[in-house]
Amino acid sequence: MAGSKVRAILAIHMQTTTEVNWQAIRKDFPILHQEVHGTPLIYFDSAASSQKPRAVIDTLRHYYEHDNANVHRGLHVLSTRATEGYEAARAKLATYLNAASADEIIFTRGTTESINLVANTWGAKFLRAGDVILLTEMEHHSNLVPWQMLAERTGTVLRFVPALEDGTLALGALDSLLTREVKLFAFTHISNSLGTINPVTDLCAAARAVGAVSLVDAAQSAGHCPIDVQALGCDFLALSGHKMCGPTGIGALYGRAELLDAMPPWHGGGEMILSVNYERSTFKKAPGKFEAGTPNIADAIGLGAAVDYLEGIGRAAIFEHDTQLAAYAQGRLEELPGVRVLGPRERAGLVGFVMEAAHPHDLTTYADQYGLALRGGHHCNQPLMRKMGLPGTTRASFYFYNTKEEIDRMMEILDNAVRFFA
Ligand SMILES: Cc1ncc(COP(=O)(O)O)c(C=O)c1O
């Protein structure tokens, strides 16, 4: 579906330029209007994967019904359309992030693959034994394990900015941690388990001040708040399409052109080459050199539709909506006996909590019986959970299609759960 058409549909949802008709927007998500175990579904697991609006679903369907072909190599109409759609999606994402050029956007399978790409190209080429990679204690495994694997291969050392008890980073420790030996500072924008919003602009500036490269894990922020990579001053930024209304299996890495130019390719194969001999090959410039083989064309185009859709609503409005829901949920949860909410008061659109009487897996299974989709477990934050002395947490994560009434219903279910597990 063309971007202008999506925007036209979205215009229907805008009552005024500042007021969004959230109820009308909710109707765009077919999956939300179903019953689970005989009760209306309440989907509070968008931090794991968001639901998809009809505009995205229709775009995928339209692509496969009308335009499907391989990109960049065909000299026929369908291939031209597929190529145009794929490259238009890249341009949309560049505008969405305010990248200086669409060439700074590399399509990947998601945040995990984006970070692995940086580790295996920039990291493998530029990091030496004794160099330091600075991370934080609240990183998702995606922004930890790739660096551990690289450290094992190169002798690089990992350092961590501590997470404090209130769920914020120990920023006072930065001076002693962010030394000249640090070559890369990689951190999450929004913590997926605590809801902490990290001061990314300051962290990027601090990295730059010691000559370190910065990488922002934007998995939890890209679909939830405005992001301007040039204003942030980051060198790399990783995101996942499926957490921002797009399809699964597609995401992106933003990289500053200068760094991408200096990086070797990762995967070798078709599409990424300029010329190939039996002995050796030469490679395209970015982004081509990082996109070996047939890319995920349909889902990239679907992500482009998701970007149009989010832009139509406005990320500032989405952020306000989601954070208000989270603040409301936090207040209500704190009233429940035996329940403790984790993370800071100023939080993104998610709330992680522990209920004394119930293991998060049991509580989540209990909630599912009433159509309430929560997430229970370590949330790919095992070291952080261990540090907090918890087996895991239960998480309710919100998006712009959720409502205050759904939170009220969640509270009824959790209230009953307190008695059930006691
Ligand atoms: C903060 C954060 N980083 C990285 C990821 C990994 O994203 P993906 O599995 O889409 O690659 C997630 C997923 O939950 C996340 O929350």
The ligand as an SDF file (V2000), in Angstrom:
LIG
                    3D

 16 16  0  0  0  0  0  0  0  0999 V2000
   16.1810   -4.2100   24.8170 C   0  0  0  0  0  0  0  0  0  0  0  0
   16.1510   -5.3180   23.8050 C   0  0  0  0  0  0  0  0  0  0  0  0
   17.2150   -5.5350   23.0340 N   0  0  0  0  0  0  0  0  0  0  0  0
   17.2350   -6.4920   22.1070 C   0  0  0  0  0  0  0  0  0  0  0  0
   16.1590   -7.3220   21.9090 C   0  0  0  0  0  0  0  0  0  0  0  0
   16.2290   -8.3840   20.8780 C   0  0  0  0  0  0  0  0  0  0  0  0
   15.3340   -8.1350   19.8490 O   0  0  0  0  0  0  0  0  0  0  0  0
   15.1220   -9.1970   18.6860 P   0  0  0  0  0  0  0  0  0  0  0  0
   14.8240  -10.5040   19.3690 O   0  0  0  0  0  0  0  0  0  0  0  0
   13.9720   -8.6610   17.9130 O   0  0  0  0  0  0  0  0  0  0  0  0
   16.3770   -9.2600   17.9050 O   0  0  0  0  0  0  0  0  0  0  0  0
   15.0330   -7.1620   22.7050 C   0  0  0  0  0  0  0  0  0  0  0  0
   13.8890   -8.0610   22.5710 C   0  0  0  0  0  0  0  0  0  0  0  0
   13.0760   -8.2040   23.4500 O   0  0  0  0  0  0  0  0  0  0  0  0
   15.0220   -6.1280   23.6780 C   0  0  0  0  0  0  0  0  0  0  0  0
   13.9640   -5.9260   24.4550 O   0  0  0  0  0  0  0  0  0  0  0  0
  1  2  1  0
  2  3  1  0
  2 15  2  0
  3  4  2  0
  4  5  1  0
  5  6  1  0
  5 12  2  0
  6  7  1  0
  7  8  1  0
  8  9  2  0
  8 10  1  0
  8 11  1  0
 12 13  1  0
 12 15  1  0
 13 14  2  0
 15 16  1  0
M  END
$$$$
